[in-house]
Amino acid sequence: MRHIAFSLTTPQVLGRSKTVTRRAGYGWMTLRRGQLLQAIEKGQGLKKGEQVKTLAAITPDDVRAEGFGDLAPHDFVAFFCRTHKGIHPTSEVVRMEFEYVDGVEDTAAPRKGRARR
């Protein structure tokens, strides 16, 4: 199972208020609709048919879905740009909508040199 890190939004994921995430980089473009991902706090996908969107195009509803309901869209964009090197408001980012699935085991092999929890 592929891992997806939420180091900047761990409280929102643990509280399950976050159902949307944005990712910079083309590694997520190959994500398939329905593919299960294991949320992790720290580590080192675009759904088929989804389009890459500019960061500045975020709506108030999406800010809430990102788990930041107290921020205005422009404040979320500023936060995202500050925390992602080389990203600016007109950068294209991958928007992924997801849901939480209980009772699924993480079958990924542990990474070399890291203990599995």
KEKOL-88758 format. One record per residue: residue number from 1; z negated, x negated, y of N, C-alpha, C in turn; residue in three letters. Coordinates in steps of 0.2 Angstrom, whole numbers, plus 2048, in hexadecimal, padded with zeros to 3 digits. Example, Ala and Ser with C-alpha at 12.3 -4.5 7.8 and 13.67 -1.06 7.14 Angstrom:
REM KEKOL-88758
<site i="1" n_w="7D9" n_u="7BE" n_v="7E4" ca_w="7D9" ca_u="7C2" ca_v="7EA" c_w="7D9" c_u="7BE" c_v="7F0" aa="ALA"/>
<site i="2" n_w="7DD" n_u="7C0" n_v="7F5" ca_w="7DC" ca_u="7BC" ca_v="7FB" c_w="7D9" c_u="7C0" c_v="800" aa="SER"/>
This chain:
REM KEKOL-88758
<site i="1" n_w="800" n_u="7FC" n_v="7FA" ca_w="800" ca_u="800" ca_v="800" c_w="800" c_u="7FB" c_v="806" aa="MET"/>
<site i="2" n_w="804" n_u="7FD" n_v="80B" ca_w="805" ca_u="7F9" ca_v="811" c_w="7FF" c_u="7FB" c_v="816" aa="ARG"/>
<site i="3" n_w="7FC" n_u="7F5" n_v="819" ca_w="7F7" ca_u="7F6" ca_v="81D" c_w="7F9" c_u="7F7" c_v="825" aa="HIS"/>
<site i="4" n_w="7F5" n_u="7FB" n_v="828" ca_w="7F6" ca_u="7FC" ca_v="830" c_w="7F0" c_u="7FB" c_v="833" aa="ILE"/>
<site i="5" n_w="7F0" n_u="7F6" n_v="838" ca_w="7E9" ca_u="7F4" ca_v="83B" c_w="7E8" c_u="7F8" c_v="841" aa="ALA"/>
<site i="6" n_w="7E2" n_u="7FA" n_v="843" ca_w="7E0" ca_u="7FE" ca_v="848" c_w="7DA" c_u="7FA" c_v="84C" aa="PHE"/>
<site i="7" n_w="7DB" n_u="7F4" n_v="84D" ca_w="7D5" ca_u="7F0" ca_v="850" c_w="7D3" c_u="7F2" c_v="857" aa="SER"/>
<site i="8" n_w="7D8" n_u="7F5" n_v="85B" ca_w="7D7" ca_u="7F7" ca_v="862" c_w="7D4" c_u="7FE" c_v="862" aa="LEU"/>
<site i="9" n_w="7D5" n_u="802" n_v="85D" ca_w="7D3" ca_u="809" ca_v="85D" c_w="7CF" c_u="80B" c_v="856" aa="THR"/>
<site i="10" n_w="7CB" n_u="806" n_v="854" ca_w="7C7" ca_u="808" ca_v="84E" c_w="7C3" c_u="80E" c_v="84F" aa="THR"/>
<site i="11" n_w="7BF" n_u="80F" n_v="854" ca_w="7BB" ca_u="815" ca_v="855" c_w="7BF" c_u="81B" c_v="855" aa="PRO"/>
<site i="12" n_w="7C5" n_u="81B" n_v="857" ca_w="7C9" ca_u="822" ca_v="857" c_w="7CC" c_u="823" c_v="850" aa="GLN"/>
<site i="13" n_w="7CD" n_u="81E" n_v="84C" ca_w="7CF" ca_u="81F" ca_v="845" c_w="7C9" c_u="821" c_v="841" aa="VAL"/>
<site i="14" n_w="7C4" n_u="81E" n_v="842" ca_w="7BE" ca_u="820" ca_v="83E" c_w="7BC" c_u="827" c_v="840" aa="LEU"/>
<site i="15" n_w="7BC" n_u="829" n_v="846" ca_w="7BB" ca_u="830" ca_v="848" c_w="7C1" c_u="835" c_v="847" aa="GLY"/>
<site i="16" n_w="7C6" n_u="832" n_v="844" ca_w="7CC" ca_u="836" ca_v="843" c_w="7CF" c_u="83A" c_v="849" aa="ARG"/>
<site i="17" n_w="7CE" n_u="838" n_v="84F" ca_w="7D1" ca_u="83B" ca_v="854" c_w="7D8" c_u="838" c_v="856" aa="SER"/>
<site i="18" n_w="7D9" n_u="833" n_v="853" ca_w="7E0" ca_u="82F" ca_v="854" c_w="7E5" c_u="831" c_v="84E" aa="LYS"/>
<site i="19" n_w="7EA" n_u="834" n_v="850" ca_w="7EF" ca_u="837" ca_v="84B" c_w="7F6" c_u="834" c_v="84D" aa="THR"/>
<site i="20" n_w="7F7" n_u="830" n_v="852" ca_w="7FD" ca_u="82D" ca_v="855" c_w="7FB" c_u="825" c_v="856" aa="VAL"/>
<site i="21" n_w="800" n_u="821" n_v="855" ca_w="7FF" ca_u="81A" ca_v="857" c_w="806" c_u="818" c_v="859" aa="THR"/>
<site i="22" n_w="806" n_u="813" n_v="85E" ca_w="80C" ca_u="80F" ca_v="860" c_w="80C" c_u="808" c_v="85E" aa="ARG"/>
<site i="23" n_w="812" n_u="806" n_v="85B" ca_w="812" ca_u="7FF" ca_v="859" c_w="818" c_u="7FB" c_v="85C" aa="ARG"/>
<site i="24" n_w="817" n_u="7F5" n_v="85F" ca_w="81C" ca_u="7F1" ca_v="861" c_w="81E" c_u="7ED" c_v="85C" aa="ALA"/>
<site i="25" n_w="825" n_u="7EC" n_v="85B" ca_w="828" ca_u="7E7" ca_v="856" c_w="82C" c_u="7EB" c_v="851" aa="GLY"/>
<site i="26" n_w="831" n_u="7E8" n_v="84E" ca_w="835" ca_u="7EC" ca_v="84A" c_w="833" c_u="7EC" c_v="843" aa="TYR"/>
<site i="27" n_w="82D" n_u="7E9" n_v="841" ca_w="82B" ca_u="7E9" ca_v="83A" c_w="829" c_u="7F0" c_v="838" aa="GLY"/>
<site i="28" n_w="828" n_u="7F5" n_v="83D" ca_w="826" ca_u="7FC" ca_v="83B" c_w="82C" c_u="800" c_v="83B" aa="TRP"/>
<site i="29" n_w="832" n_u="7FE" n_v="83C" ca_w="838" ca_u="802" ca_v="83C" c_w="83A" c_u="804" c_v="835" aa="MET"/>
<site i="30" n_w="838" n_u="801" n_v="830" ca_w="839" ca_u="802" ca_v="829" c_w="835" c_u="807" c_v="826" aa="THR"/>
<site i="31" n_w="830" n_u="809" n_v="82A" ca_w="82B" ca_u="80E" ca_v="827" c_w="82E" c_u="814" c_v="825" aa="LEU"/>
<site i="32" n_w="82D" n_u="817" n_v="81F" ca_w="830" ca_u="81D" ca_v="81C" c_w="82B" c_u="823" c_v="81D" aa="ARG"/>
<site i="33" n_w="82E" n_u="829" n_v="81F" ca_w="82A" ca_u="82F" ca_v="81F" c_w="826" c_u="830" c_v="819" aa="ARG"/>
<site i="34" n_w="820" n_u="831" n_v="81A" ca_w="81B" ca_u="833" ca_v="814" c_w="818" c_u="82D" c_v="811" aa="GLY"/>
<site i="35" n_w="81A" n_u="827" n_v="813" ca_w="818" ca_u="820" ca_v="810" c_w="810" c_u="820" c_v="812" aa="GLN"/>
<site i="36" n_w="80C" n_u="81F" n_v="80D" ca_w="805" ca_u="81E" ca_v="80E" c_w="803" c_u="817" c_v="811" aa="LEU"/>
<site i="37" n_w="7FF" n_u="817" n_v="816" ca_w="7FD" ca_u="811" ca_v="819" c_w="7F5" c_u="810" c_v="818" aa="LEU"/>
<site i="38" n_w="7F2" n_u="80B" n_v="817" ca_w="7EB" ca_u="80A" ca_v="817" c_w="7E9" c_u="807" c_v="81E" aa="GLN"/>
<site i="39" n_w="7E5" n_u="80B" n_v="821" ca_w="7E2" ca_u="809" ca_v="828" c_w="7DD" c_u="804" c_v="827" aa="ALA"/>
<site i="40" n_w="7DE" n_u="7FE" n_v="82B" ca_w="7D9" ca_u="7F9" ca_v="82B" c_w="7D7" c_u="7F7" c_v="832" aa="ILE"/>
<site i="41" n_w="7D2" n_u="7F4" n_v="833" ca_w="7CF" ca_u="7F2" ca_v="839" c_w="7D3" c_u="7ED" c_v="83C" aa="GLU"/>
<site i="42" n_w="7D5" n_u="7E8" n_v="839" ca_w="7D8" ca_u="7E2" ca_v="83B" c_w="7DC" c_u="7DF" c_v="836" aa="LYS"/>
<site i="43" n_w="7E2" n_u="7DD" n_v="838" ca_w="7E7" ca_u="7DA" ca_v="833" c_w="7ED" c_u="7D7" c_v="837" aa="GLY"/>
<site i="44" n_w="7F0" n_u="7D3" n_v="834" ca_w="7F7" ca_u="7D1" ca_v="836" c_w="7FB" c_u="7D3" c_v="830" aa="GLN"/>
<site i="45" n_w="81B" n_u="808" n_v="83C" ca_w="821" ca_u="80A" ca_v="839" c_w="825" c_u="80F" c_v="83C" aa="GLY"/>
<site i="46" n_w="82B" n_u="80F" n_v="83D" ca_w="82E" ca_u="815" ca_v="840" c_w="831" c_u="819" c_v="83A" aa="LEU"/>
<site i="47" n_w="82F" n_u="820" n_v="83A" ca_w="831" ca_u="824" ca_v="835" c_w="839" c_u="825" c_v="835" aa="LYS"/>
<site i="48" n_w="83C" n_u="826" n_v="830" ca_w="843" ca_u="827" ca_v="82F" c_w="845" c_u="82D" c_v="834" aa="LYS"/>
<site i="49" n_w="84A" n_u="82B" n_v="838" ca_w="84C" ca_u="830" ca_v="83D" c_w="849" c_u="830" c_v="844" aa="GLY"/>
<site i="50" n_w="843" n_u="82D" n_v="844" ca_w="83F" ca_u="82D" ca_v="84A" c_w="842" c_u="828" c_v="84F" aa="GLU"/>
<site i="51" n_w="842" n_u="828" n_v="855" ca_w="845" ca_u="824" ca_v="85A" c_w="83F" c_u="820" c_v="85D" aa="GLN"/>
<site i="52" n_w="841" n_u="81A" n_v="85F" ca_w="83D" ca_u="815" ca_v="863" c_w="83C" c_u="818" c_v="86A" aa="VAL"/>
<site i="53" n_w="837" n_u="818" n_v="86D" ca_w="836" ca_u="81B" ca_v="873" c_w="833" c_u="816" c_v="878" aa="LYS"/>
<site i="54" n_w="834" n_u="817" n_v="87F" ca_w="831" ca_u="812" ca_v="883" c_w="829" c_u="814" c_v="884" aa="THR"/>
<site i="55" n_w="825" n_u="80F" n_v="885" ca_w="81E" ca_u="811" ca_v="885" c_w="81C" c_u="815" c_v="88B" aa="LEU"/>
<site i="56" n_w="820" n_u="815" n_v="891" ca_w="81E" ca_u="819" ca_v="897" c_w="820" c_u="820" c_v="895" aa="ALA"/>
<site i="57" n_w="823" n_u="822" n_v="890" ca_w="825" ca_u="829" ca_v="88E" c_w="81F" c_u="82D" c_v="88B" aa="ALA"/>
<site i="58" n_w="81A" n_u="82A" n_v="88B" ca_w="814" ca_u="82D" ca_v="887" c_w="812" c_u="834" c_v="88B" aa="ILE"/>
<site i="59" n_w="810" n_u="839" n_v="888" ca_w="80E" ca_u="83F" ca_v="88B" c_w="806" c_u="840" c_v="88A" aa="THR"/>
<site i="60" n_w="803" n_u="844" n_v="88E" ca_w="7FC" ca_u="845" ca_v="88E" c_w="7FA" c_u="847" c_v="887" aa="PRO"/>
<site i="61" n_w="7FE" n_u="84B" n_v="883" ca_w="7FC" ca_u="84D" ca_v="87C" c_w="7FC" c_u="847" c_v="878" aa="ASP"/>
<site i="62" n_w="801" n_u="842" n_v="879" ca_w="801" ca_u="83C" ca_v="875" c_w="7FB" c_u="838" c_v="876" aa="ASP"/>
<site i="63" n_w="7F9" n_u="837" n_v="87C" ca_w="7F3" ca_u="833" ca_v="87E" c_w="7ED" c_u="836" c_v="87A" aa="VAL"/>
<site i="64" n_w="7EC" n_u="83D" n_v="87A" ca_w="7E7" ca_u="83F" ca_v="876" c_w="7E7" c_u="83E" c_v="86F" aa="ARG"/>
<site i="65" n_w="7EE" n_u="83E" n_v="86C" ca_w="7EF" ca_u="83D" ca_v="865" c_w="7EE" c_u="835" c_v="863" aa="ALA"/>
<site i="66" n_w="7EE" n_u="831" n_v="868" ca_w="7ED" ca_u="82A" ca_v="868" c_w="7E5" c_u="829" c_v="867" aa="GLU"/>
<site i="67" n_w="7E1" n_u="82E" n_v="869" ca_w="7DA" ca_u="82D" ca_v="869" c_w="7D7" c_u="82B" c_v="870" aa="GLY"/>
<site i="68" n_w="7DB" n_u="82C" n_v="875" ca_w="7D9" ca_u="82A" ca_v="87C" c_w="7D9" c_u="830" c_v="880" aa="PHE"/>
<site i="69" n_w="7D7" n_u="836" n_v="87F" ca_w="7D7" ca_u="83C" ca_v="882" c_w="7D4" c_u="83C" c_v="889" aa="GLY"/>
<site i="70" n_w="7D0" n_u="837" n_v="88B" ca_w="7CD" ca_u="836" ca_v="891" c_w="7D2" c_u="832" c_v="896" aa="ASP"/>
<site i="71" n_w="7D7" n_u="82F" n_v="894" ca_w="7DC" ca_u="82B" ca_v="898" c_w="7E2" c_u="82F" c_v="89A" aa="LEU"/>
<site i="72" n_w="7E4" n_u="82E" n_v="8A0" ca_w="7EB" ca_u="831" ca_v="8A2" c_w="7F0" c_u="82C" c_v="89F" aa="ALA"/>
<site i="73" n_w="7F6" n_u="82F" n_v="89E" ca_w="7FC" ca_u="82B" ca_v="89B" c_w="7FD" c_u="824" c_v="89E" aa="PRO"/>
<site i="74" n_w="7FD" n_u="824" n_v="8A5" ca_w="7FE" ca_u="81D" ca_v="8A8" c_w="7F8" c_u="819" c_v="8A6" aa="HIS"/>
<site i="75" n_w="7F2" n_u="81B" n_v="8A5" ca_w="7ED" ca_u="817" ca_v="8A4" c_w="7ED" c_u="814" c_v="89C" aa="ASP"/>
<site i="76" n_w="7F0" n_u="819" n_v="898" ca_w="7F1" ca_u="816" ca_v="891" c_w="7F6" c_u="811" c_v="891" aa="PHE"/>
<site i="77" n_w="7FC" n_u="812" n_v="895" ca_w="801" ca_u="80D" ca_v="895" c_w="7FF" c_u="807" c_v="897" aa="VAL"/>
<site i="78" n_w="7FA" n_u="807" n_v="89C" ca_w="7F7" ca_u="800" ca_v="89F" c_w="7F3" c_u="7FD" c_v="89A" aa="ALA"/>
<site i="79" n_w="7EF" n_u="801" n_v="896" ca_w="7EB" ca_u="7FE" ca_v="891" c_w="7EF" c_u="7FB" c_v="88B" aa="PHE"/>
<site i="80" n_w="7F4" n_u="7FF" n_v="889" ca_w="7F9" ca_u="7FC" ca_v="884" c_w="7FC" c_u="7F6" c_v="886" aa="PHE"/>
<site i="81" n_w="7FF" n_u="7F5" n_v="88C" ca_w="802" ca_u="7EF" ca_v="88F" c_w="7FD" c_u="7E9" c_v="88F" aa="CYS"/>
<site i="82" n_w="7F7" n_u="7EB" n_v="891" ca_w="7F2" ca_u="7E5" ca_v="892" c_w="7F0" c_u="7E3" c_v="88B" aa="ARG"/>
<site i="83" n_w="7F0" n_u="7E7" n_v="886" ca_w="7EE" ca_u="7E4" ca_v="87F" c_w="7F4" c_u="7E2" c_v="87A" aa="THR"/>
<site i="84" n_w="7FA" n_u="7E3" n_v="87D" ca_w="800" ca_u="7E1" ca_v="878" c_w="804" c_u="7DC" c_v="87D" aa="HIS"/>
<site i="85" n_w="804" n_u="7D6" n_v="87B" ca_w="807" ca_u="7D0" ca_v="87F" c_w="80F" c_u="7D2" c_v="87F" aa="LYS"/>
<site i="86" n_w="812" n_u="7D1" n_v="885" ca_w="819" ca_u="7D2" ca_v="886" c_w="81B" c_u="7D9" c_v="886" aa="GLY"/>
<site i="87" n_w="817" n_u="7DE" n_v="886" ca_w="819" ca_u="7E5" ca_v="887" c_w="818" c_u="7E7" c_v="88E" aa="ILE"/>
<site i="88" n_w="81C" n_u="7EB" n_v="890" ca_w="81C" ca_u="7EE" ca_v="897" c_w="81E" c_u="7F6" c_v="896" aa="HIS"/>
<site i="89" n_w="81D" n_u="7F9" n_v="89B" ca_w="81E" ca_u="801" ca_v="89B" c_w="825" c_u="803" c_v="898" aa="PRO"/>
<site i="90" n_w="82A" n_u="7FF" n_v="89A" ca_w="830" ca_u="801" ca_v="897" c_w="832" c_u="7FE" c_v="890" aa="THR"/>
<site i="91" n_w="82E" n_u="7FB" n_v="88D" ca_w="82F" ca_u="7F8" ca_v="887" c_w="830" c_u="7FE" c_v="881" aa="SER"/>
<site i="92" n_w="834" n_u="7FD" n_v="87D" ca_w="835" ca_u="801" ca_v="877" c_w="82F" c_u="800" c_v="872" aa="GLU"/>
<site i="93" n_w="82C" n_u="805" n_v="870" ca_w="827" ca_u="805" ca_v="86B" c_w="828" c_u="80A" c_v="865" aa="VAL"/>
<site i="94" n_w="825" n_u="809" n_v="860" ca_w="826" ca_u="80D" ca_v="85A" c_w="820" c_u="812" c_v="85A" aa="VAL"/>
<site i="95" n_w="821" n_u="819" n_v="85A" ca_w="81C" ca_u="81E" ca_v="85A" c_w="81C" c_u="821" c_v="853" aa="ARG"/>
<site i="96" n_w="816" n_u="820" n_v="850" ca_w="815" ca_u="823" ca_v="84A" c_w="80F" c_u="828" c_v="84A" aa="MET"/>
<site i="97" n_w="811" n_u="82E" n_v="847" ca_w="80C" ca_u="833" ca_v="846" c_w="80A" c_u="833" c_v="83F" aa="GLU"/>
<site i="98" n_w="803" n_u="834" n_v="83E" ca_w="800" ca_u="834" ca_v="837" c_w="7FB" c_u="839" c_v="836" aa="PHE"/>
<site i="99" n_w="7F9" n_u="839" n_v="830" ca_w="7F3" ca_u="83E" ca_v="82E" c_w="7EF" c_u="83A" c_v="82A" aa="GLU"/>
<site i="100" n_w="7E8" n_u="83B" n_v="829" ca_w="7E4" ca_u="838" ca_v="825" c_w="7E4" c_u="83B" c_v="81E" aa="TYR"/>
<site i="101" n_w="7E4" n_u="837" n_v="819" ca_w="7E4" ca_u="839" ca_v="812" c_w="7DE" c_u="836" c_v="80E" aa="VAL"/>
<site i="102" n_w="7DA" n_u="83B" n_v="80C" ca_w="7D4" ca_u="839" ca_v="808" c_w="7D5" c_u="837" c_v="801" aa="ASP"/>
<site i="103" n_w="7D1" n_u="833" n_v="7FE" ca_w="7D1" ca_u="832" ca_v="7F7" c_w="7D7" c_u="82E" c_v="7F4" aa="GLY"/>
<site i="104" n_w="7DA" n_u="82A" n_v="7F8" ca_w="7E0" ca_u="826" ca_v="7F6" c_w="7DD" c_u="81E" c_v="7F6" aa="VAL"/>
<site i="105" n_w="7DE" n_u="81B" n_v="7F0" ca_w="7DC" ca_u="814" ca_v="7EF" c_w="7E1" c_u="810" c_v="7F2" aa="GLU"/>
<site i="106" n_w="7DE" n_u="80A" n_v="7F5" ca_w="7E3" ca_u="805" ca_v="7F8" c_w="7E4" c_u="800" c_v="7F2" aa="ASP"/>
<site i="107" n_w="7EB" n_u="800" n_v="7F0" ca_w="7ED" ca_u="7FC" ca_v="7EA" c_w="7F0" c_u="7F6" c_v="7EC" aa="THR"/>
<site i="108" n_w="7F0" n_u="7F4" n_v="7F3" ca_w="7F3" ca_u="7EE" ca_v="7F5" c_w="7EF" c_u="7E8" c_v="7F2" aa="ALA"/>
<site i="109" n_w="7F2" n_u="7E3" n_v="7F1" ca_w="7EF" ca_u="7DD" ca_v="7EE" c_w="7EC" c_u="7D9" c_v="7F4" aa="ALA"/>
<site i="110" n_w="7E6" n_u="7D7" n_v="7F3" ca_w="7E2" ca_u="7D3" ca_v="7F9" c_w="7E7" c_u="7CD" c_v="7FB" aa="PRO"/>
<site i="111" n_w="7E6" n_u="7CC" n_v="802" ca_w="7EA" ca_u="7C7" ca_v="805" c_w="7E7" c_u="7C0" c_v="803" aa="ARG"/>
<site i="112" n_w="7EB" n_u="7BB" n_v="802" ca_w="7E8" ca_u="7B5" ca_v="7FF" c_w="7E3" c_u="7B2" c_v="805" aa="LYS"/>
<site i="113" n_w="7DE" n_u="7B0" n_v="802" ca_w="7D9" ca_u="7AD" ca_v="806" c_w="7D4" c_u="7B2" c_v="80A" aa="GLY"/>
<site i="114" n_w="7D5" n_u="7B8" n_v="808" ca_w="7D1" ca_u="7BD" ca_v="80B" c_w="7CD" c_u="7C2" c_v="806" aa="ARG"/>
<site i="115" n_w="7C7" n_u="7C3" n_v="807" ca_w="7C3" ca_u="7C7" ca_v="802" c_w="7C5" c_u="7CE" c_v="803" aa="ALA"/>
<site i="116" n_w="7C6" n_u="7D2" n_v="7FD" ca_w="7C7" ca_u="7D9" ca_v="7FE" c_w="7C1" c_u="7DD" c_v="7FE" aa="ARG"/>
<site i="117" n_w="7C0" n_u="7E2" n_v="802" ca_w="7BA" ca_u="7E5" ca_v="803" c_w="7BA" c_u="7EC" c_v="7FF" aa="ARG"/>
